[in-house]
Amino acid sequence: MEFHVQIAGSLTAPEEIRIAESLGYTGAWLGCSPALAGDAFTFLGLAAARTERISLGLGVIVPHLRHIADAATALLTLDALAPGRVIAGVGSGFTSTALLNRRPVRWAQVEAYVAGLRELIAGREIDWDGTRFGLLHNGSLGIKTPGDVPIWVAAHGPKGLEIADRVADGVITSPVHGSRITFTKGPSAVAFYGTVLEERETLDSPRVLDAAGPGAALALHLGAEGLGPLTGSEEEIGFSKKLADFPQERRMVEMHRRHTIGLSDLDRPFVTPNAIRKGTMTGTREEMRETLKHFEATGATTLIYGPFGSNVTRELEAFADVAGL
């Protein structure tokens, strides 16, 4: 298996990607969530100048947040900065859309977006929004078509996986989005979160809460939507009741206020040792190695590890040791 990392969209992201490459990770992904994090394309462009080998992934572009021509040109620009190292992830949206008070896009739109993006990157014209156009990049500005950018789809259910099989070069999924991992026939990545426990360290220690708490909060957010391992748990029920105190039009924003970057006041009471145990991959080195063996046995070709907390370098180093990098 390959081992990638999911880095938060902060000003430290380019340096964290450089560190990840030095530790042996072969890919780094940044999320596209404009209401919550910095611009992923900007940070990946900076990371391209600091690295030589590591793949640079957008995880993920949501169709109604970035026009297809803009996304294609941004990807071609990254491809010019880091030739052969760029991966485009596309999805229907979760946090990125929720924080704008919008619902995820339909899977038919995701499929059309992936197909159109591929055509534009290849230098061909597409029919889009009632008009026909293409990109005119001919290399005079250093950017040209065709580009070398594989497109992966983030999918967790039958519909999304079916579309990934049809139009994508690979699929990204996660155990916190459902009760089991399901892989398509092609390259498959598992995104997961958690921290490597030190000897005699417990799940209620301050360091573990700092490093694994945001991942457990993600599982709470998904549980409130009826998805993942915390659905129906005491923590999820309590979280959902508190969430219901907000007006309907504010609930999605309040749920995602610190999504994957920390704990909100709403999250904190419900991020318990049990939520960390069930909602993340946190464990000792041996326990986490067994988790990796399980994912590999189910067909994963790539593991995307999300380090959280105030010491990302420590998280990257500890997981690199677990993975044998």
C-alpha positions in Angstrom: 0.0 0.0 0.0 0.9 3.6 -0.4 0.6 6.0 2.5 -0.7 9.5 2.0 -1.6 12.3 4.4 -4.6 14.7 4.6 -3.3 18.1 5.7 -5.4 21.0 7.0 -5.5 24.1 4.8 -3.4 26.4 7.0 -0.3 28.5 6.3 1.8 25.7 7.7 0.5 23.2 5.1 3.4 23.6 2.6 6.0 22.9 5.3 4.0 20.0 6.7 3.8 18.5 3.2 7.6 18.9 2.9 8.0 17.0 6.2 5.6 14.3 5.1 7.7 13.7 2.0 10.9 13.6 4.1 9.3 10.9 6.2 8.4 8.7 3.3 4.7 9.5 2.6 4.0 9.4 -1.1 1.0 11.7 -1.3 -0.5 14.7 0.4 -4.1 15.9 0.1 -5.7 19.2 1.0 -9.5 19.8 1.4 -11.4 22.4 -0.5 -13.6 24.0 2.1 -13.7 27.8 1.4 -15.7 28.8 4.5 -13.3 27.0 6.9 -9.8 26.6 5.5 -7.4 28.4 3.2 -7.3 27.8 -0.5 -6.0 24.3 -1.3 -4.6 25.2 -4.8 -2.5 28.0 -3.3 -1.0 25.9 -0.6 -0.3 23.0 -3.0 1.4 25.4 -5.4 3.7 26.4 -2.5 4.2 22.8 -1.6 5.2 22.0 -5.2 8.2 24.3 -4.8 9.3 22.6 -1.6 9.0 19.0 -2.7 10.2 16.7 -5.4 8.3 13.4 -5.3 5.2 13.5 -3.2 1.8 13.5 -5.0 -0.3 16.6 -4.4 -4.1 15.9 -4.2 -7.2 18.1 -4.0 -9.5 16.4 -1.6 -12.1 17.2 -2.8 -13.4 19.7 -5.4 -17.2 20.1 -5.3 -18.9 21.0 -8.6 -21.0 23.9 -7.4 -18.2 25.5 -5.5 -15.7 25.9 -8.4 -16.6 26.4 -12.1 -15.3 23.6 -14.2 -13.1 25.9 -16.4 -11.5 27.4 -13.3 -10.9 24.0 -11.7 -9.4 22.6 -14.9 -7.0 25.6 -15.3 -6.0 25.5 -11.6 -5.2 21.8 -12.0 -3.2 22.4 -15.2 -1.3 25.1 -13.4 -0.4 22.7 -10.6 0.6 20.1 -13.2 3.0 22.6 -14.7 4.5 23.3 -11.2 4.7 19.6 -10.2 4.5 17.6 -13.5 2.9 14.1 -13.0 2.3 14.7 -9.3 -1.2 16.2 -9.2 -4.4 14.2 -8.4 -7.8 15.8 -8.6 -10.4 14.5 -6.1 -14.0 15.3 -6.8 -17.0 14.7 -4.5 -20.6 15.7 -3.8 -19.7 17.9 -0.8 -20.2 17.6 3.0 -18.5 20.3 5.1 -17.7 22.6 2.2 -21.3 22.8 1.2 -22.8 22.7 4.7 -20.9 25.8 5.8 -22.5 27.7 2.9 -25.9 26.3 3.9 -26.2 24.2 0.8 -26.8 20.5 0.4 -24.5 18.1 -1.5 -24.8 18.0 -5.2 -26.5 15.2 -7.0 -24.3 12.3 -8.1 -25.4 12.9 -11.7 -23.7 16.3 -11.5 -20.6 14.8 -10.0 -20.4 12.3 -12.9 -20.9 15.1 -15.5 -18.3 17.3 -13.8 -15.7 14.5 -13.7 -16.3 13.7 -17.4 -16.1 17.4 -18.4 -13.0 18.1 -16.3 -11.2 15.2 -18.0 -12.1 16.6 -21.4 -10.9 20.1 -20.6 -7.6 18.8 -19.2 -7.1 16.8 -22.3 -7.5 19.9 -24.4 -10.9 19.1 -25.8 -14.1 21.2 -25.9 -17.2 20.4 -23.8 -20.9 21.4 -23.7 -21.6 23.0 -20.3 -24.4 25.2 -19.0 -25.8 25.6 -22.5 -22.7 26.6 -24.2 -19.6 25.0 -25.8 -16.1 25.9 -24.8 -12.6 24.7 -24.3 -9.3 25.9 -22.8 -6.7 27.7 -25.0 -3.6 27.0 -23.0 -0.8 26.3 -25.5 2.3 26.6 -23.4 3.1 30.2 -24.1 2.5 31.0 -20.5 3.9 27.8 -19.2 0.5 26.1 -18.9 -0.7 23.7 -21.6 -3.0 20.9 -22.5 -3.1 18.0 -22.4 -2.3 17.7 -18.7 -1.4 14.6 -16.7 -4.0 14.7 -13.9 -5.8 11.6 -12.8 -9.3 12.2 -11.3 -10.5 10.3 -8.2 -14.0 10.4 -6.7 -14.8 10.5 -3.0 -17.7 8.0 -2.6 -19.1 6.0 0.3 -22.3 4.4 -1.0 -23.5 2.3 -3.9 -24.4 5.2 -6.1 -21.1 7.1 -5.7 -19.1 3.9 -6.1 -21.0 3.0 -9.3 -20.1 6.4 -10.7 -16.5 6.1 -9.6 -16.3 2.8 -11.5 -17.6 4.5 -14.6 -15.7 7.8 -14.8 -12.9 8.0 -12.2 -9.3 6.8 -12.0 -9.7 5.8 -8.3 -12.0 6.1 -5.3 -11.6 7.6 -1.8 -13.7 6.3 1.0 -13.7 6.3 4.8 -15.0 4.0 7.6 -16.5 7.0 9.5 -18.9 7.5 6.6 -20.5 4.1 6.8 -20.6 0.8 8.6 -18.2 -1.0 6.2 -15.6 -0.3 3.6 -16.6 -1.1 0.0 -14.1 -0.9 -2.8 -14.4 -0.6 -6.5 -12.4 -2.5 -9.0 -9.7 0.2 -9.4 -7.3 2.0 -7.1 -8.9 2.6 -3.7 -7.9 4.9 -0.9 -9.1 4.8 2.7 -9.1 8.1 4.6 -8.9 7.7 8.4 -8.0 9.6 11.5 -6.6 8.9 14.9 -3.4 9.2 17.0 -0.8 6.6 17.9 -0.9 6.0 21.6 2.4 6.2 23.6 3.1 3.5 26.2 0.6 3.6 29.1 -1.2 6.6 27.4 -5.0 6.6 27.8 -7.8 7.8 25.7 -8.7 10.6 28.1 -5.3 12.2 28.2 -5.0 15.8 27.1 -2.7 15.0 24.2 -5.0 12.3 22.8 -8.0 14.6 23.1 -6.0 17.3 21.2 -4.8 14.9 18.4 -7.8 12.5 18.1 -10.7 14.7 19.2 -11.3 16.4 15.8 -11.6 13.0 14.2 -14.1 11.8 16.8 -16.0 15.1 16.3 -16.2 14.2 12.5 -17.7 10.9 13.4 -20.2 12.7 15.6 -21.2 15.0 12.7 -21.7 12.0 10.4 -23.6 10.2 13.2 -26.0 13.1 13.4 -26.7 12.4 9.7 -27.3 8.7 10.4 -23.9 7.6 9.1 -20.9 5.9 10.6 -19.9 4.1 13.8 -21.3 6.7 16.3 -24.8 6.6 15.0 -27.1 5.8 17.9 -24.4 6.1 20.5 -24.9 8.0 23.7 -22.6 10.7 22.5 -24.3 11.1 19.1 -27.8 11.3 20.7 -26.6 14.0 23.1 -24.9 15.9 20.3 -28.0 15.7 18.1 -30.2 17.0 20.9 -27.9 20.0 21.5 -27.8 20.6 17.8 -31.6 20.7 17.7 -31.5 23.7 20.0 -30.3 25.8 17.1 -32.7 27.2 14.5 -33.0 24.8 11.5 -31.2 27.2 9.2 -28.2 27.3 11.5 -27.7 23.7 12.3 -25.4 22.7 9.4 -23.1 25.7 10.1 -23.0 25.0 13.8 -22.3 21.3 13.3 -19.3 22.1 11.0 -18.0 25.2 12.8 -14.6 23.5 13.7 -14.9 20.5 11.5 -11.6 18.5 11.4 -9.5 21.5 12.6 -10.5 21.5 16.3 -13.4 21.1 18.7 -16.3 23.5 18.9 -18.2 24.3 22.1 -20.9 22.0 20.7 -18.5 19.1 20.0 -16.5 19.2 23.2 -18.9 17.6 25.8 -19.5 14.6 23.5 -15.9 13.8 22.5 -15.4 11.1 25.1 -12.9 8.3 25.3 -15.7 6.1 23.9 -16.2 8.4 20.9 -12.5 8.4 20.2 -12.3 4.6 20.5 -15.3 4.0 18.2 -15.0 7.0 15.9 -11.3 7.0 15.1 -8.5 4.6 14.4 -6.6 5.6 17.6 -4.6 2.8 19.2 -1.2 1.5 20.2 1.3 0.9 17.5 0.4 -2.8 17.3 -3.3 -2.0 17.2 -2.8 0.4 14.4 -0.7 -2.0 12.5 -3.5 -4.5 12.7 -5.9 -1.9 11.4 -3.6 -1.3 8.4 -3.5 -5.0 7.7 -7.3 -5.1 7.8 -7.6 -2.3 5.3 -5.0 -3.9 3.0 -6.9 -7.3 3.2 -10.1 -5.6 2.1 -8.5 -4.2 -1.1 -7.2 -0.8 -0.2 -4.3 0.4 -2.3 -3.7 3.6 -0.5 -4.2 4.9 3.1 -4.8 8.6 3.6 -4.0 9.5 7.2 -5.3 12.8 8.7 -3.1 14.2 11.5 -4.8 16.6 13.8 -3.9 18.6 16.9 -1.3 21.1 17.9 1.7 18.9 17.0 1.2 17.7 13.4 4.9 16.8 13.0 4.6 14.4 16.0 1.5 12.8 14.4 3.3 12.4 11.0 6.4 10.9 12.6 4.4 8.4 14.8 2.3 7.1 12.0 5.2 6.9 9.7 6.8 4.6 12.3 3.6 2.5 12.4 3.5 2.2 8.6 7.2 1.3 8.4 8.1 4.2 6.2 
